[in-house]
Amino acid sequence: MSLDDRRADFPALRERPDGPSPIYLDSACMSLVPQFVLDAMGEYYRDFPGCGGRSLHRFAEEVGRRYEAARDSFARRLGRSDPHSIVFLRNSTEAINLVAQGLDWKRGERVLISDREHNSNLVVWQRLATERGIRIEILPLSDTGEFDPDSLEERLDRGIRLVSLFQTSNLDGQSLPVREITERAHDRGALVLFDGCQAAPHEPLELDRLGIDFYAVSGHKMLGPTGTGVLAAAPGPLATLRPLLLGGETVEWATLTDHELRPPPYRFEAGLQNYAGVIGAGAAIEYLSRLDPAEMRAREVALNRQFTQALAGEPRFHLLGPQEPERRPSVAAFTLDGVDSHDAALFLDEGHQVMVRSGRHCVHSWYAERGIPGNVRASFYLYNRRSDVDALIAGVRELLERIPFSGTSAGTKASSPRSGSGPRRAVGSRGAAARSARLRHRGGRGRAAYAGGSG
């Protein structure tokens, strides 16, 4: 079955009574969910809605079997030979927090992160710096995607306990050489933690072979339901972590004065679990396992190249990150001179039915350093097709035609965010976008309406 045929598996892309099927280009934020996954979740509530690991009746037994089958599926997908190295959590943010707060930090020990990490891999370290006195070292990364091993070595020389980096950036799609980083870190006695949210949905991993200590993923980015995530850890490092939560399902026994914890992963999975979600996430992994990663990558690169080449000659269009689509297959992040990123996203949605992401993409620190208020991000996945990109291109071109501009480029570092001034915006940009898009009246747009908190 081709990827074009797979598109029919996703109910969200169905034809609508009031128009054509939606054009969804925001999979880096959250992927769509195939019917196969929805059926697996519904089956739990319909056919065996029990508590796994507690009762002995048939519902409970079936829940436990499906739950552990999902653990096995994640272990195979991520390349962990021991399924007990897979911990089910709510998302990758919780997985990163489990590692960060579960390690026994001593004052003065150092963690190394990059200068473009998601807030989930930044603010937890800032809190630990305040509360436990750890030190944060920053690894600067090239905006064009080249990796500098000497810069890494220089910081490892300072004595790093943990290297915590993304594998693929949600900001601009560039990927880091995880094998090289892991080997260099281990040579200096440091552990490694990778945020795999933007990598794991696109290809299987070999974490054991790579020697990666901790790896965090979110189910909602890999065809699974919200509220599901995994920490895939090497058994040794996992056993050293202190659980974030204690209670039901985490203990072998307890008295009024003492208790003994269960072995990993169960000591980290406190309370009644999201059984339907985990079963659905396991079904998502099963669905992904039927696809050819090479075919998926080729599709994403082709769509990205189509978009990039179409707008390459537009002087107001600026790509973030590596310019070659092959180095950022699933992500095309860009700014438009004179157009606010939220205005652009609103225009594309309401005027062209194209859904993209706008703002600072939960990497606020990177934008603050450069004085850039935000950008637009289109992200591609297995269910996208050339016509989706055609609509995006047409929307961007029309937006630029409708909004004239003369002033500082939105892609430059011309101003400091601390000065209160930012890249100039075309007068009436929001009004022009809104009028041309013929907006439906909405009761509010959630966090996107709040520029200060747009992730």
Secondary structure by P-SEA (a helix, b strand, c coil): cccccccccccccccccccccccccccccbbbbcaaaaaaaaaaaccccccccccccaaaaaaaaaaaaaaaaaaaaacccccccccccccaaaaaaaaaaaccccccbbbbbcccccccccaaaaaaaaacbbbbbbbbbbccccccaaaaaaaaaacccbbbbbccccccccccaaaaaaaaaaaabbbbbbbccccccccccccccccccbbbbbcccccccccbbbbcccaaaaaacccccccccccccccccccccccccccccccccaaaaaaaaaaaaaaaaaccaaaaaaaaaaaaaaaaaaacccccccccccccccccccccccccccccaaaaaaaaaaacccccccccccaaaaaaaacccbbbbbbbcccccaaaaaaaaaaaaaaaaacccccccccccccccccccccccccaaaaaaaaaacccccccccccccccccc
